[in-house]
Amino acid sequence: MAIDFTLPPDVEATRKRVRDFMDAEVRPAEEKLNANATDGEPDRGDIVRMIIELRQKAHEWEVWLPHMPKEWGGLGLSITAMAFVSAEAARTRFGPFILNAQAPDEGNQHTLLHHANDDQKKRYLEPLLEGRVRSCFAMTEPEVAGSDPTGIRTMAVLDEANDEWVINGHKWFISGAKGASFAILIAKTDPDADPPQASNSAFIVDLPAEGWEIVRDVNTMAGHGNHCEIRITDLRLPSSQMLAERGHGHLLGQARLGPARLAHCMRWIGQTEQALEMLIDRAERRQLHGAPLAEKQAIQWMMSDSAMELYAAKLMVLHAAFKIENKQPFRQEVSFAKHHVANMLWKVVDRAIQVHGALGYSTDTPLESMLRHARSARLVDGADEVHQALIARNLRQVYAETGDTRGATGDFDF
Ligand SMILES: Cc1cc2nc3c(=O)[nH]c(=O)nc-3n(C[C@H](O)[C@H](O)[C@H](O)COP(=O)(O)OP(=O)(O)OC[C@H]3O[C@@H](n4cnc5c(N)ncnc54)[C@H](O)[C@@H]3O)c2cc1C
């Protein structure tokens, strides 16, 4: 029986170093930033200056690029170890950025590491890892359902005479597009491919580029988050800009999404912890009817529901990470985790707001902003229902094959 949740000493030391770094450097810098903010939102220039300064310190604290192999300048942490480190980083708003482990760059770093050729690694991965540039990942389109990437309409047509792809299309919600030095773009190269999943390919686009127009930064319920609409018109790319093989766009997207979904979950666990701590702190300090609010059973139920959900979330994420790390089938477990953690984050932040009363509804605490950002967790990287459909499909298949459900409920023998 080899179930042991004790962290190896080197991982525990890194986790603690990240926590100390967040407490000693990142949180005070964020508080200073917020103190200078007008209408609750800090100035963008101040944010960039803070990130550059803190990234320098991240090198000094040896917390830079925790998820990348040592030969690429990272700390070489496994995905299971990253669960602990990402959660620590996400207890602050900009923590993942400071470590260069934020979406979508983290997912793009893994994608390039595993699928780019040597020349592409030199030109795109190296500067991304050094923190000199940012990137984006462009797949979703306004006209077709993002939940079914086989429907992508952005077309790449080969101009054989010039050995160039000519690309036309329309993308939106492309996070980090403004200011990105390159995009990983998914486009249709083989519309009649069988299976349809083989119809898309991935390209690397140097930015800015002729034919790549940022139409707008889409305004959302959480404000302008650099989730951009992009119009692509006769964009020409040499064939060497294809990433991985022709027709592998879908496969690459899927390979990228498993670990990237889990990385989101890890960060959401850190945010949930922060919200639950605020809930308890407020409930202990707020007095009514001669006793702290925390003495009310209704409030205790909120606490205990949150604790149970958070505990289940941690186990789900760890198990999915373990499966990825040990090259076992992981899609079912990643879907469990993605769905559960996204919904838990929403519920716990909402409860924390409830316990804070009017203060929770105000912009005087980070909770209202956390709630607005949390809503997107149930949409990005697979909407809730996409994961539920996948979970049910696996469940039915396993039941049909084995007569029980164990293979689709964690694959343990109990
Ligand atoms: C903040 C944010 C950042 C994003 N960043 C990026 C990015 O960087 N790059 C990128 O390419 N995309 C990005 N996206 C887009 C995101 O990946 C898509 O929103 C997501 O894939 C869903 O696609 P859609 O919005 O077209 O919804 P649709 O596919 O139209 O789905 C709409 C709804 O239908 C339901 N649904 C879908 N499938 C099923 C099913 N099988 N059964 C039942 N119901 C179902 C769900 O409720 C779903 O919400 C981002 C989105 C957000 C909100």
The ligand as a MOL file (V3000), in Angstrom:
LIG
                    3D

  0  0  0     0  0            999 V3000
M  V30 BEGIN CTAB
M  V30 COUNTS 53 58 0 0 0
M  V30 BEGIN ATOM
M  V30 1 C -12.1870 34.1970 -19.5110 0
M  V30 2 C -12.0710 33.3100 -20.7220 0
M  V30 3 C -10.8160 33.0900 -21.2960 0
M  V30 4 C -10.6970 32.2960 -22.4470 0
M  V30 5 N -9.4600 32.1440 -23.0270 0
M  V30 6 C -9.3490 31.4710 -24.2040 0
M  V30 7 C -8.1040 31.4200 -24.9050 0
M  V30 8 O -7.0830 31.9370 -24.4410 0
M  V30 9 N -8.0500 30.7890 -26.1080 0
M  V30 10 C -9.1470 30.1930 -26.6530 0
M  V30 11 O -9.0360 29.6350 -27.7420 0
M  V30 12 N -10.3600 30.2350 -26.0260 0
M  V30 13 C -10.4830 30.8630 -24.8210 0
M  V30 14 N -11.7090 30.9450 -24.1790 0
M  V30 15 C -12.8760 30.3420 -24.7970 0
M  V30 16 C -13.3290 29.0740 -24.0880 0
M  V30 17 O -12.3950 28.0430 -24.3030 0
M  V30 18 C -14.7340 28.7430 -24.6430 0
M  V30 19 O -15.6040 29.7290 -24.1170 0
M  V30 20 C -15.2150 27.3680 -24.2650 0
M  V30 21 O -14.4950 26.3820 -24.9610 0
M  V30 22 C -16.7130 27.2110 -24.6280 0
M  V30 23 O -16.9370 27.5400 -25.9650 0
M  V30 24 P -18.1000 28.5970 -26.3460 0
M  V30 25 O -17.9270 29.8020 -25.5290 0
M  V30 26 O -18.1180 28.7370 -27.8290 0
M  V30 27 O -19.4520 27.9080 -25.8570 0
M  V30 28 P -20.3100 26.8180 -26.6600 0
M  V30 29 O -19.4210 25.7260 -27.1690 0
M  V30 30 O -21.1850 27.5250 -27.6060 0
M  V30 31 O -21.1710 26.2160 -25.4750 0
M  V30 32 C -22.1910 26.9980 -24.8170 0
M  V30 33 C -22.7610 26.2000 -23.6850 0
M  V30 34 O -23.3460 25.0160 -24.1760 0
M  V30 35 C -23.2950 24.0020 -23.1910 0
M  V30 36 N -22.6830 22.7880 -23.7590 0
M  V30 37 C -21.5540 22.6800 -24.4890 0
M  V30 38 N -21.3000 21.3860 -24.8060 0
M  V30 39 C -22.3110 20.6620 -24.2660 0
M  V30 40 C -22.6350 19.2590 -24.2330 0
M  V30 41 N -21.8350 18.3360 -24.8120 0
M  V30 42 N -23.7690 18.8760 -23.5740 0
M  V30 43 C -24.5670 19.7940 -22.9850 0
M  V30 44 N -24.3180 21.1190 -22.9680 0
M  V30 45 C -23.2020 21.5500 -23.5890 0
M  V30 46 C -22.4460 24.5720 -22.0280 0
M  V30 47 O -23.3050 25.0470 -21.0070 0
M  V30 48 C -21.7220 25.7170 -22.6540 0
M  V30 49 O -21.3670 26.7310 -21.7340 0
M  V30 50 C -11.8480 31.7010 -23.0190 0
M  V30 51 C -13.1070 31.9060 -22.4180 0
M  V30 52 C -13.2170 32.7020 -21.2900 0
M  V30 53 C -14.5770 32.9230 -20.6820 0
M  V30 END ATOM
M  V30 BEGIN BOND
M  V30 1 1 1 2
M  V30 2 1 2 3
M  V30 3 2 2 52
M  V30 4 2 3 4
M  V30 5 1 4 5
M  V30 6 1 4 50
M  V30 7 2 5 6
M  V30 8 1 6 7
M  V30 9 1 6 13
M  V30 10 2 7 8
M  V30 11 1 7 9
M  V30 12 1 9 10
M  V30 13 2 10 11
M  V30 14 1 10 12
M  V30 15 2 12 13
M  V30 16 1 13 14
M  V30 17 1 14 15
M  V30 18 1 14 50
M  V30 19 1 15 16
M  V30 20 1 16 17
M  V30 21 1 16 18
M  V30 22 1 18 19
M  V30 23 1 18 20
M  V30 24 1 20 21
M  V30 25 1 20 22
M  V30 26 1 22 23
M  V30 27 1 23 24
M  V30 28 2 24 25
M  V30 29 1 24 26
M  V30 30 1 24 27
M  V30 31 1 27 28
M  V30 32 2 28 29
M  V30 33 1 28 30
M  V30 34 1 28 31
M  V30 35 1 31 32
M  V30 36 1 32 33
M  V30 37 1 33 34
M  V30 38 1 33 48
M  V30 39 1 34 35
M  V30 40 1 35 36
M  V30 41 1 35 46
M  V30 42 1 36 37
M  V30 43 1 36 45
M  V30 44 2 37 38
M  V30 45 1 38 39
M  V30 46 1 39 40
M  V30 47 2 39 45
M  V30 48 1 40 41
M  V30 49 2 40 42
M  V30 50 1 42 43
M  V30 51 2 43 44
M  V30 52 1 44 45
M  V30 53 1 46 47
M  V30 54 1 46 48
M  V30 55 1 48 49
M  V30 56 2 50 51
M  V30 57 1 51 52
M  V30 58 1 52 53
M  V30 END BOND
M  V30 END CTAB
M  END
